[in-house]
Amino acid sequence: MNRPEREASARRIMESVPPPVPPELYAEVMRRGARMLKRRMIARRLMWLLLCAAAVAFVVWALMARPWVEPPSQTTPPYTGW
């Protein structure tokens, strides 16, 4: 099949009347779509909850560990007993 034949067949397909859709199919599609949207919403909320929990855990760790404070130097023993 060469290019002009492919274009002609594509035009015939696009210009033809689409086949009728069975009426019971609409209810099934709506049910599946609603279920998919509900799952997506739950997943999105779960991801936000996970992100917030990770942020809280990081803040608590940072407040407890204080990574911005320089650790005390331990290269020499304390100078006492003179």
N, C-alpha and C positions, 0 to 999 in steps of 0.2 A: 504494500500500500504506500503510494507516494504522497507527497505533501498536499497536492490539490484534492486528492481523494479523501484524505483525513479531514481537511477543512470542510469539504462538502458533507461528509458524514457528521461532523460536529455541528454544522449549521442545521442539518435535518433533525438532529436530536434536540437542539435548543429551540427550534421552531415548532416542534411537535407539542401536542397537548399532553401535559403530565397525566399519568394514570390516576384514577380516583383512589383516595386513601380510605381504607375501611374505617367506619365510625368508632369501632371499639378500640382501635389503635390509639386514638387521641387520649383516652382515659389512661391507658397504660403508659404512654409517653409522659403525661403530666405527673403520674405517680412516681415514675422513675426520676424525672427531673426534680421533683420536690425532695425526694430522698437524697439525691446527689447534692442539692443545695444545702440540705440539713447537715449532711456529713461534712461538707466543705466548711460550713459555719462552725461546727464543733471542732474541726481540726484547727481552724484559725484561732478560736478562743483558747484551745489547748496550747498552741504555740505562743500566744501572748502571755498565758499563765506561766509557761516555762521560761520565757524571756524575763518576766518580772521576778520569778523565783531566783533565777541566775543573777540578776542585778542585786537583789537583796542579799543573796549569799556572798557576792563579791564585796558589797559594802561592809557587811559584818566581818568578813575576813580582813579587809583592809583596816578596819577600826581595831581589830584585835592584834594583828601582826605588825601594823605600822611599818610598811615597807619603805616609807620615805624617811624614817629615822635611821641615822647612821649607827651601826652596832658599836658597842664599846670596844676599845682596843684591848687586846689580851696578849700583846707581844711581850710585856714585862710584868713580873709579879708586883703586887702592891708594895709601896715603899713605906714600911712601918718598922718600929723597933729601934729607932735611933735614940 
